[in-house]
Amino acid sequence: MKVIVVGCTHAGTAAVQEIITHHPEAEVVVYERRPDIAFLSCGIALYLNGTVTQLDELFTTNVKTLEAFGANVKFELEHDVLDIDAKTHEISVQDLGSGRITTDKYDKLIYTAGSFPVVPPIQGVSLPGVLMCKDYNDAQRIYETAKTAHSIMIVGGGYIGVELAEAYSHTGHEVSLINGVRPLLSHYVDASLANLVRLDLESHGVQMLLDEVAMKFDNDGERVFIQTSKGERYADLAVVCVGFQPQTELLRDQVAMNADGSIHVDDYMQTSDPDISRLAMQSLFTSIRPAKMPMRRWLQTRCAKVTRGSQPVR
Ligand SMILES: Cc1cc2nc3c(=O)[nH]c(=O)nc-3n(C[C@H](O)[C@H](O)[C@H](O)COP(=O)(O)OP(=O)(O)OC[C@H]3O[C@@H](n4cnc5c(N)ncnc54)[C@H](O)[C@@H]3O)c2cc1C
């Protein structure tokens, strides 16, 4: 049986490890558009605040280690999957180095293409000094820019924004967090707990700009100006973290989806097409986290393992 895996961060890596362990006879081909695999975004804040000193420590495994497990695994890095035809079981792929486009066939497809950060439709969001936070390159850019920055504006009060504000409250930076109309951490905790988080951040010197919406960015070559619903703010660096979108366009109209692009799966992560599985890190956590362990502790355990440089996440 030939299995194609599209995308290889947490979910893709876990899928490959499972196949190698339980179906060593299977032929596996992994297509990943990045030059690396298995980067742990959850650890970015630990890198930015200096707990993790080398960004490369945030890779949970690598191609060599995984290939050493099984003879039948091939990694095609810097390869972008352009199209998936669920009827013919064929995909087309572009080698990002040469530009060459080829096709490949699968018996089973594991779709682990993850998500991409929401870029809000705000003027100036692509200017220098206004950065997103998702992958290895983003982490590197934020780290380098923050080295010479005194003030940092975090835009977005979800868990990533809060985590970054917390991280930079330990580094001597002047930190502000701006969060629009929704309450802080509104997707995750109730108002009373969110309020405790707010107080805690404030007690660490973070300026909390709540009920305030970022509307435009500008840059004079030295500072970023943020036009908001309440006036003008400025900072040396702005990090925008206003949510993520599932990256599922390649399967649109081919498997059952919700309006937001998230894919319907059963308990075995199978989509409405029996030969396509969709795996994402969140679902993976839910499926293997010990039933009685709170999610927060489970994640902490995993992060702690990575920061101690232990074995690949399983
Ligand atoms: C700053 C930050 C902190 C976080 N902290 C936590 C946390 O504490 N706890 C937690 O549970 N989660 C956390 N997350 C979320 C977590 O990182 C994601 O849920 C996780 O990365 C999802 O893993 P994934 O493998 O499903 O997808 P992704 O990590 O999004 O990986 C998808 C991969 O697919 C590749 N790809 C996409 N499309 C194609 C294509 N067409 N062809 C080839 N390759 C493709 C991409 O290049 C990428 O490498 C955090 C995220 C961020 C950004």
The ligand as an SDF file (V2000), in Angstrom:
LIG
                    3D

 53 58  0  0  0  0  0  0  0  0999 V2000
    3.0610   30.5700   18.5780 C   0  0  0  0  0  0  0  0  0  0  0  0
    2.2300   29.3240   18.6620 C   0  0  0  0  0  0  0  0  0  0  0  0
    2.0540   28.7070   19.8950 C   0  0  0  0  0  0  0  0  0  0  0  0
    1.2890   27.5630   19.9850 C   0  0  0  0  0  0  0  0  0  0  0  0
    1.1320   26.9760   21.2090 N   0  0  0  0  0  0  0  0  0  0  0  0
    0.3600   25.8660   21.3140 C   0  0  0  0  0  0  0  0  0  0  0  0
    0.1760   25.2200   22.5510 C   0  0  0  0  0  0  0  0  0  0  0  0
    0.7230   25.6470   23.5750 O   0  0  0  0  0  0  0  0  0  0  0  0
   -0.6180   24.1320   22.5740 N   0  0  0  0  0  0  0  0  0  0  0  0
   -1.2310   23.6240   21.4400 C   0  0  0  0  0  0  0  0  0  0  0  0
   -1.9610   22.6260   21.5100 O   0  0  0  0  0  0  0  0  0  0  0  0
   -1.0500   24.2130   20.2570 N   0  0  0  0  0  0  0  0  0  0  0  0
   -0.2750   25.2910   20.1640 C   0  0  0  0  0  0  0  0  0  0  0  0
   -0.1180   25.8930   18.9540 N   0  0  0  0  0  0  0  0  0  0  0  0
   -0.8160   25.3360   17.7960 C   0  0  0  0  0  0  0  0  0  0  0  0
   -0.0140   24.2230   17.1710 C   0  0  0  0  0  0  0  0  0  0  0  0
    1.2710   24.6540   16.8560 O   0  0  0  0  0  0  0  0  0  0  0  0
   -0.7400   23.7800   15.9360 C   0  0  0  0  0  0  0  0  0  0  0  0
   -1.9660   23.2350   16.3330 O   0  0  0  0  0  0  0  0  0  0  0  0
    0.0990   22.7350   15.2230 C   0  0  0  0  0  0  0  0  0  0  0  0
    1.2240   23.3360   14.6460 O   0  0  0  0  0  0  0  0  0  0  0  0
   -0.7020   22.0760   14.1810 C   0  0  0  0  0  0  0  0  0  0  0  0
    0.0970   21.0490   13.6630 O   0  0  0  0  0  0  0  0  0  0  0  0
   -0.2550   20.4190   12.3000 P   0  0  0  0  0  0  0  0  0  0  0  0
    0.7580   19.3650   12.0180 O   0  0  0  0  0  0  0  0  0  0  0  0
   -1.6850   20.0100   12.3000 O   0  0  0  0  0  0  0  0  0  0  0  0
   -0.1460   21.6100   11.2310 O   0  0  0  0  0  0  0  0  0  0  0  0
    0.9680   22.7640   10.9440 P   0  0  0  0  0  0  0  0  0  0  0  0
    1.9130   22.9340   12.0890 O   0  0  0  0  0  0  0  0  0  0  0  0
    0.2110   23.9280   10.4620 O   0  0  0  0  0  0  0  0  0  0  0  0
    1.8090   22.1090    9.7790 O   0  0  0  0  0  0  0  0  0  0  0  0
    1.3200   21.9190    8.4940 C   0  0  0  0  0  0  0  0  0  0  0  0
    2.4890   21.6670    7.5600 C   0  0  0  0  0  0  0  0  0  0  0  0
    1.9770   21.3840    6.2720 O   0  0  0  0  0  0  0  0  0  0  0  0
    2.7610   22.0390    5.2830 C   0  0  0  0  0  0  0  0  0  0  0  0
    1.9000   22.2510    4.1210 N   0  0  0  0  0  0  0  0  0  0  0  0
    0.7430   22.9340    4.0830 C   0  0  0  0  0  0  0  0  0  0  0  0
    0.2130   22.9070    2.8470 N   0  0  0  0  0  0  0  0  0  0  0  0
    1.0680   22.1700    2.0830 C   0  0  0  0  0  0  0  0  0  0  0  0
    1.0650   21.7710    0.7160 C   0  0  0  0  0  0  0  0  0  0  0  0
    0.0830   22.1080   -0.1180 N   0  0  0  0  0  0  0  0  0  0  0  0
    2.1050   21.0360    0.2770 N   0  0  0  0  0  0  0  0  0  0  0  0
    3.1050   20.6860    1.1070 C   0  0  0  0  0  0  0  0  0  0  0  0
    3.1450   21.0220    2.3980 N   0  0  0  0  0  0  0  0  0  0  0  0
    2.1350   21.7530    2.8850 C   0  0  0  0  0  0  0  0  0  0  0  0
    3.1910   23.3400    5.9610 C   0  0  0  0  0  0  0  0  0  0  0  0
    4.3570   23.8500    5.3650 O   0  0  0  0  0  0  0  0  0  0  0  0
    3.4000   22.8850    7.4080 C   0  0  0  0  0  0  0  0  0  0  0  0
    4.7310   22.5070    7.6470 O   0  0  0  0  0  0  0  0  0  0  0  0
    0.6700   27.0270   18.8270 C   0  0  0  0  0  0  0  0  0  0  0  0
    0.8580   27.6390   17.5840 C   0  0  0  0  0  0  0  0  0  0  0  0
    1.6260   28.7710   17.4930 C   0  0  0  0  0  0  0  0  0  0  0  0
    1.8230   29.4110   16.1440 C   0  0  0  0  0  0  0  0  0  0  0  0
  1  2  1  0
  2  3  1  0
  2 52  2  0
  3  4  2  0
  4  5  1  0
  4 50  1  0
  5  6  2  0
  6  7  1  0
  6 13  1  0
  7  8  2  0
  7  9  1  0
  9 10  1  0
 10 11  2  0
 10 12  1  0
 12 13  2  0
 13 14  1  0
 14 15  1  0
 14 50  1  0
 15 16  1  0
 16 17  1  0
 16 18  1  0
 18 19  1  0
 18 20  1  0
 20 21  1  0
 20 22  1  0
 22 23  1  0
 23 24  1  0
 24 25  2  0
 24 26  1  0
 24 27  1  0
 27 28  1  0
 28 29  2  0
 28 30  1  0
 28 31  1  0
 31 32  1  0
 32 33  1  0
 33 34  1  0
 33 48  1  0
 34 35  1  0
 35 36  1  0
 35 46  1  0
 36 37  1  0
 36 45  1  0
 37 38  2  0
 38 39  1  0
 39 40  1  0
 39 45  2  0
 40 41  1  0
 40 42  2  0
 42 43  1  0
 43 44  2  0
 44 45  1  0
 46 47  1  0
 46 48  1  0
 48 49  1  0
 50 51  2  0
 51 52  1  0
 52 53  1  0
M  END
$$$$
